[in-house]
Amino acid sequence: MALIGMRNMVHIGEKSHSHVSQICNRDIWGFITRAICRRSLFCHANRSPGFKSPTCQAELRVLIRQSSTGASNTGRQKLVILGTGWASYSVLKSIDKSKYDVIVVSPRNHFLFTPLLCSTTVGTLEFRSIIEPVRNTGFRKTDHFHLSSATSVDPVNKEVLCTSVLKPDLVYKLSYDKLVIGVGALSNTFGVPGVEEHAFFLKEVADARAIRNRILHNFELAIQPGISPEATKALLHIVIVGGGPTGVEFGAELYDFVEQDVSRLYKQDFRDVRVTLIESNKILGAFDKRLQNYAEKKIKQREKFQLLQSSVTEVKEDSVTLSDGTVVPCGLVVWSTGLSSRPFTKQLDLPKNGRGQILTDSYLHVLGDKSKSIYAIGDCADVEDFTLPCTAQVAERQGRYLAKCLCMDAKEIEPFKFKSMGMLAYIGRYEAITEMSEIKLQGVPSWFLWRSAYLTRLGSWRLRMQVPIDWLKTLIYGRDISRF
């Protein structure tokens, strides 16, 4: 009777309080229900003959924990999101949390604004200026974010197997009602020997930091006694493989750093610094031909910057080998040549295309999932018969679309459609190129648009404040060359 009275009190409170109070009351009732379940489980087990055995005790603890992490008793469905990249983070920020218990599983506890990642490799921006902690979005419960990696999915039982990043021997399952797979992709090595061992990628903050440390390491080492002129030239030669936006923008940031800061702080090194960008086709292939030619002309005008049309067949610790057999000595290789599926995506028993991406229908449901409870978005997925570019713009738009669809009646949902808002690329010396449906810009005006557009797209007001401050500090005082 006391419990019935308690429930009636909650019911009365729901009628008289705001929507927030309703959520709190439902959570209270869910807590009471789960407590009763655990108590009943304990009493039943206590009467069993083998209750005190270690095995029984361990199993009981697992059952009690599962009763706490299983399906919600609040009337809300459990939405599990894998990843914290553009697509997954967009879902997390846009979803109506009053309708779902949102659980996020990711080995990374922050969102990374990747378009400005290249700027952090040379100190134009600081690392923390382009990352936003995921917990800042607000979770109903503290344990609704898991710093773990998803290792497999069981569509039949609607469970995800997870491995803790902090304690790798801790493996556990999470149940779900709806699952969003947005784990992104890795850099594609194309099986070239030595890439994994000796090249640097540019996908995460850790990659940018490693590149920054290697650049400073080489500049400092090159001026120390006992280093031969040949070794100095090799240390100060930086090779970029891949002429897409990431490769070109990293080269642009690097050239600005050399021209504005290395020339001032490492005068002895400056004369030997060289940058080589290797691309088998045209650089910035997705852009209009006129803009491609403009970017290529500007880069070729730079004294210490070389464009090389070739492909790399091997990477060593101190050199790269080209397709014609030429060996190019260098002190740093940055590899940016397309995307490849993550091991998690590869092992999923789900329909995939030739590039290893999970195939979905036009509503972003994974093909073959009869329950229509699994979605795949971002770089790890592609829509059947409607190939999408692997860009942040697509991923962010898919995330917003899916968050909206999850809160709508199925009959009202329209298929996902994508129309590009345009493309931007920085090419150095305060110049950029911009391609939109009706506008094509180049030079300084395009650079101003490039900075303005990215500034408005940053994930929070905190970042929108930090990034301009970093830009201003760099303009007045130069880049920070501290190595740590």
Secondary structure, 3 states (H helix, E strand, C coil): CHHHHHHHHHHHHHHHCCHHHHHHHHHHHHHHHHHHHHHHHHHHHHCCCCCCCHHHHHHHHHHHHHHHHCCCCCCCEEEEEECCCHHHHHHHHHCCCCCEEEEEEECCCEEECHHHHHHHCCCCCCHHHHEEEHHHHCCCCHHHEEEEEEEEEECCCCEEEEEECCCCCCEEEEECCEEEECCCCEECCCCCCCHHHHCECCCCHHHHHHHHHHHHHHHHHHCCCCCCHHHHHHHCEEEEECCCHHHHHHHHHHHHHHHHHHHHHCHHHHCCCEEEEECCCCCCCCCCHHHHHHHHHHHHCCCCEEEECCCEEEEECCEEEECCCCEEECCEEEECCCEECCHHHHHCCCCECCCCCEEECCCCEECCCCCCCEEECHHHEEECCECCCCCHHHHHHHHHHHHHHCCCCHHHCCCCCCCCCCEEEEEECCEEEEECCCCEEEEHHHHHHHHHHHHHHCCCHHHHHHHHHHHHHHHHHCCCCCCC
